[in-house]
Amino acid sequence: MQEIKLSIIIITKNEQDLIRDCLQSISWADEIIVVDSGSDDNTLDICREYTQHILINKQWQGFGYQKNLALQQATGDWVFSIDADERVTPELKQQIQQTIKSGRHIAIAYEIPRLTYFLGKEMRHGGWWPDYVLRLFIRENAKFSQDIVHERVLIEGDVGQLNSPLIHHSYTSLEQVLVKNDQYSTAAAIKAHAQGKQSSLGKALVRSNWTFVRAYILRAGFLDGKEGFIAALSKAEETYYRQLKLSYMSKK
């Protein structure tokens, strides 16, 4: 019987502070594929310590496009998609291996609960947990949507769930929160504009306030302490600027 192999794919750009821990946590994979969009720090040097399967594509067309490039390089029967700020625990490693190699899998793709750390705080409320993400799938049955941001794995078939969490170090500093909010709000506004959506200052105010209330009060973000408040406010600000940027794109 032929051994079932696993490819792990990851896209990068200037991730030297995070990528080593990520790669160390997946060093057991049969194959690691890295697609980089033009790092000018030590990201690629670190990646080469763990894999030679590295593709550089500096013509950024979005997260979905870049991840599809990585998927096209993979040769394993199964694929696991991971980001540079994520870590596979020993427990999740064991569950992944058991799932794909037992021959008794009940689905062609699996969602995994993601446990996020925000400014060093484990987030259990405010909509952060369990945050199921579809990351493990049979290679021939999946592809990524071509969205510039918030890309999805497109699958036709049954989707199961694993219970061991994927660790996610999303924001490690307030500076990073501000930078990512600006980047993601711009990308999301471009995506919405391409879909023919419109916005206004009033809509930006209403939606951002609702985002805060939902995260901090309705989803009990206040139970995560001051980080829960900062996280809820950050989500509200990202929503505000996304809608505001969209309104100006619509005018132009």
LOVO-880456 format. One record per residue (C-alpha): x, y, z; residue number from 1. Coordinates in nm, 2 decimals, padded with zeros to 4 digits, always signed. Layout:
<margus>
((X, Y, Z), NUM)
...
</margus>
This chain:
<margus>
((+00.00, +00.00, +00.00), 1)
((+00.14, +00.34, -00.10), 2)
((+00.22, +00.58, +00.18), 3)
((-00.01, +00.88, +00.20), 4)
((+00.19, +01.20, +00.20), 5)
((+00.12, +01.55, +00.34), 6)
((+00.22, +01.88, +00.18), 7)
((+00.22, +02.19, +00.40), 8)
((+00.19, +02.52, +00.21), 9)
((+00.26, +02.87, +00.34), 10)
((+00.29, +03.22, +00.19), 11)
((+00.53, +03.48, +00.32), 12)
((+00.66, +03.83, +00.31), 13)
((+00.90, +03.98, +00.56), 14)
((+00.82, +03.72, +00.83), 15)
((+01.16, +03.68, +00.99), 16)
((+01.03, +03.73, +01.34), 17)
((+00.76, +03.46, +01.31), 18)
((+00.86, +03.21, +01.04), 19)
((+01.11, +03.00, +01.23), 20)
((+00.87, +02.89, +01.50), 21)
((+00.61, +02.82, +01.24), 22)
((+00.84, +02.60, +01.03), 23)
((+00.97, +02.43, +01.33), 24)
((+00.62, +02.32, +01.42), 25)
((+00.57, +02.17, +01.08), 26)
((+00.91, +02.03, +01.01), 27)
((+00.77, +01.67, +01.03), 28)
((+00.57, +01.72, +00.71), 29)
((+00.66, +01.52, +00.40), 30)
((+00.69, +01.84, +00.20), 31)
((+00.69, +02.21, +00.28), 32)
((+00.60, +02.46, +00.00), 33)
((+00.68, +02.83, +00.05), 34)
((+00.56, +03.11, -00.18), 35)
((+00.71, +03.44, -00.10), 36)
((+00.60, +03.78, -00.24), 37)
((+00.93, +03.96, -00.22), 38)
((+01.08, +03.95, +00.13), 39)
((+01.38, +04.18, +00.18), 40)
((+01.46, +04.06, +00.53), 41)
((+01.59, +03.71, +00.64), 42)
((+01.27, +03.53, +00.58), 43)
((+01.40, +03.33, +00.28), 44)
((+01.72, +03.24, +00.45), 45)
((+01.53, +03.09, +00.74), 46)
((+01.29, +02.91, +00.51), 47)
((+01.58, +02.74, +00.32), 48)
((+01.69, +02.58, +00.65), 49)
((+01.36, +02.38, +00.64), 50)
((+01.28, +02.34, +00.27), 51)
((+01.41, +02.40, -00.08), 52)
((+01.06, +02.42, -00.23), 53)
((+01.05, +02.80, -00.25), 54)
((+00.88, +03.00, -00.52), 55)
((+00.91, +03.38, -00.54), 56)
((+00.62, +03.58, -00.69), 57)
((+00.66, +03.95, -00.64), 58)
((+00.35, +04.04, -00.85), 59)
((+00.10, +04.05, -00.57), 60)
((-00.26, +03.97, -00.68), 61)
((-00.41, +03.88, -00.35), 62)
((-00.40, +03.61, -00.08), 63)
((-00.61, +03.37, -00.28), 64)
((-00.39, +03.39, -00.59), 65)
((-00.07, +03.34, -00.39), 66)
((-00.21, +03.04, -00.20), 67)
((-00.32, +02.88, -00.53), 68)
((+00.03, +02.92, -00.65), 69)
((+00.15, +02.73, -00.34), 70)
((-00.11, +02.47, -00.39), 71)
((+00.00, +02.41, -00.75), 72)
((+00.35, +02.33, -00.63), 73)
((+00.23, +02.06, -00.38), 74)
((+00.26, +01.69, -00.46), 75)
((+00.12, +01.53, -00.15), 76)
((-00.21, +01.35, -00.13), 77)
((-00.33, +01.58, +00.14), 78)
((-00.25, +01.95, +00.19), 79)
((-00.24, +02.16, +00.51), 80)
((-00.24, +02.54, +00.47), 81)
((-00.08, +02.75, +00.75), 82)
((+00.02, +03.11, +00.80), 83)
((+00.35, +03.24, +00.93), 84)
((+00.20, +03.35, +01.26), 85)
((+00.04, +03.01, +01.33), 86)
((+00.18, +02.70, +01.50), 87)
((+00.09, +02.33, +01.49), 88)
((+00.10, +02.18, +01.84), 89)
((+00.22, +01.82, +01.90), 90)
((-00.14, +01.72, +01.97), 91)
((-00.27, +01.87, +01.64), 92)
((+00.02, +01.71, +01.45), 93)
((-00.08, +01.37, +01.59), 94)
((-00.44, +01.42, +01.50), 95)
((-00.36, +01.53, +01.15), 96)
((-00.14, +01.23, +01.09), 97)
((-00.39, +00.99, +01.23), 98)
((-00.67, +01.14, +01.02), 99)
((-00.50, +01.12, +00.68), 100)
((-00.31, +00.79, +00.73), 101)
((-00.57, +00.58, +00.90), 102)
((-00.76, +00.54, +00.58), 103)
((-01.08, +00.59, +00.77), 104)
((-01.13, +00.96, +00.72), 105)
((-01.50, +01.05, +00.68), 106)
((-01.44, +01.37, +00.49), 107)
((-01.23, +01.52, +00.21), 108)
((-01.15, +01.83, +00.42), 109)
((-01.13, +01.93, +00.78), 110)
((-01.18, +02.24, +00.98), 111)
((-00.96, +02.31, +01.28), 112)
((-01.03, +02.53, +01.59), 113)
((-00.79, +02.82, +01.60), 114)
((-00.68, +02.96, +01.94), 115)
((-00.56, +03.32, +01.90), 116)
((-00.32, +03.52, +02.11), 117)
((-00.38, +03.90, +02.10), 118)
((-00.10, +04.11, +02.25), 119)
((+00.01, +03.80, +02.43), 120)
((-00.34, +03.73, +02.57), 121)
((-00.52, +03.40, +02.50), 122)
((-00.86, +03.51, +02.36), 123)
((-01.15, +03.29, +02.45), 124)
((-01.44, +03.54, +02.39), 125)
((-01.54, +03.82, +02.16), 126)
((-01.58, +03.59, +01.87), 127)
((-01.22, +03.47, +01.87), 128)
((-01.28, +03.12, +01.99), 129)
((-01.31, +02.85, +01.85), 130)
((-01.28, +03.03, +01.51), 131)
((-01.29, +02.71, +01.30), 132)
((-01.08, +02.74, +00.98), 133)
((-01.07, +02.49, +00.69), 134)
((-00.70, +02.41, +00.65), 135)
((-00.66, +02.03, +00.59), 136)
((-00.79, +01.89, +00.26), 137)
((-00.73, +01.64, -00.02), 138)
((-00.52, +01.82, -00.28), 139)
((-00.72, +01.71, -00.59), 140)
((-01.05, +01.82, -00.44), 141)
((-00.97, +02.18, -00.34), 142)
((-00.86, +02.52, -00.45), 143)
((-00.86, +02.87, -00.30), 144)
((-01.10, +03.15, -00.40), 145)
((-00.92, +03.43, -00.59), 146)
((-01.02, +03.69, -00.33), 147)
((-00.76, +03.96, -00.26), 148)
((-00.83, +03.91, +00.11), 149)
((-01.03, +03.67, +00.33), 150)
((-00.98, +03.40, +00.08), 151)
((-01.16, +03.06, +00.12), 152)
((-01.09, +02.70, +00.05), 153)
((-01.34, +02.59, -00.22), 154)
((-01.43, +02.23, -00.17), 155)
((-01.70, +01.99, -00.30), 156)
((-01.77, +01.72, -00.05), 157)
((-01.80, +01.65, +00.32), 158)
((-01.61, +01.86, +00.57), 159)
((-01.53, +01.73, +00.91), 160)
((-01.38, +01.89, +01.22), 161)
((-01.07, +01.82, +01.43), 162)
((-01.06, +01.92, +01.79), 163)
((-00.69, +02.00, +01.86), 164)
((-00.64, +02.37, +01.82), 165)
((-00.41, +02.56, +01.58), 166)
((-00.22, +02.83, +01.77), 167)
((-00.24, +03.18, +01.62), 168)
((-00.02, +03.47, +01.73), 169)
((-00.21, +03.73, +01.54), 170)
((-00.10, +04.06, +01.69), 171)
((+00.21, +04.10, +01.91), 172)
((+00.22, +04.48, +01.94), 173)
((-00.01, +04.78, +01.91), 174)
((+00.20, +04.90, +01.62), 175)
((+00.12, +04.57, +01.44), 176)
((-00.25, +04.62, +01.51), 177)
((-00.25, +04.96, +01.34), 178)
((-00.05, +04.84, +01.04), 179)
((-00.26, +04.54, +00.98), 180)
((-00.58, +04.73, +01.03), 181)
((-00.47, +04.97, +00.75), 182)
((-00.37, +04.69, +00.52), 183)
((-00.67, +04.47, +00.57), 184)
((-00.92, +04.76, +00.55), 185)
((-00.77, +04.87, +00.22), 186)
((-00.77, +04.52, +00.08), 187)
((-01.13, +04.45, +00.20), 188)
((-01.25, +04.78, +00.05), 189)
((-01.09, +04.70, -00.29), 190)
((-01.26, +04.36, -00.28), 191)
((-01.60, +04.51, -00.19), 192)
((-01.56, +04.78, -00.46), 193)
((-01.49, +04.51, -00.72), 194)
((-01.81, +04.34, -00.62), 195)
((-02.01, +04.66, -00.68), 196)
((-02.07, +04.74, -00.32), 197)
((-02.10, +05.10, -00.19), 198)
((-02.08, +05.27, +00.15), 199)
((-02.10, +05.61, +00.32), 200)
((-01.99, +05.79, +00.63), 201)
((-02.32, +05.70, +00.80), 202)
((-02.28, +05.33, +00.72), 203)
((-01.92, +05.33, +00.84), 204)
((-02.04, +05.48, +01.18), 205)
((-02.33, +05.23, +01.22), 206)
((-02.13, +04.92, +01.12), 207)
((-01.83, +05.00, +01.33), 208)
((-02.04, +05.07, +01.64), 209)
((-02.23, +04.74, +01.58), 210)
((-01.90, +04.56, +01.54), 211)
((-01.78, +04.68, +01.88), 212)
((-02.11, +04.60, +02.06), 213)
((-02.12, +04.25, +01.91), 214)
((-01.76, +04.17, +02.00), 215)
((-01.73, +04.33, +02.34), 216)
((-02.08, +04.28, +02.48), 217)
((-02.28, +04.02, +02.29), 218)
((-01.99, +03.79, +02.25), 219)
((-01.85, +03.87, +02.60), 220)
((-01.52, +04.01, +02.49), 221)
((-01.51, +04.20, +02.82), 222)
((-01.42, +03.86, +02.98), 223)
((-01.08, +03.88, +02.81), 224)
((-00.99, +04.19, +03.02), 225)
((-00.82, +04.50, +02.87), 226)
((-00.71, +04.29, +02.56), 227)
((-01.07, +04.21, +02.50), 228)
((-01.16, +04.58, +02.49), 229)
((-00.86, +04.66, +02.27), 230)
((-00.95, +04.38, +02.03), 231)
((-01.31, +04.48, +02.00), 232)
((-01.21, +04.84, +01.94), 233)
((-00.96, +04.73, +01.68), 234)
((-01.23, +04.53, +01.49), 235)
((-01.45, +04.83, +01.50), 236)
((-01.18, +05.06, +01.37), 237)
((-01.10, +04.82, +01.09), 238)
((-01.47, +04.81, +00.99), 239)
((-01.49, +05.19, +01.01), 240)
((-01.20, +05.25, +00.78), 241)
((-01.30, +04.97, +00.54), 242)
((-01.64, +05.13, +00.49), 243)
((-01.49, +05.48, +00.47), 244)
((-01.24, +05.38, +00.21), 245)
((-01.51, +05.20, +00.01), 246)
((-01.72, +05.52, +00.01), 247)
((-01.44, +05.72, -00.14), 248)
((-01.37, +05.44, -00.40), 249)
((-01.73, +05.46, -00.50), 250)
((-01.72, +05.83, -00.55), 251)
((-01.41, +05.80, -00.77), 252)
</margus>
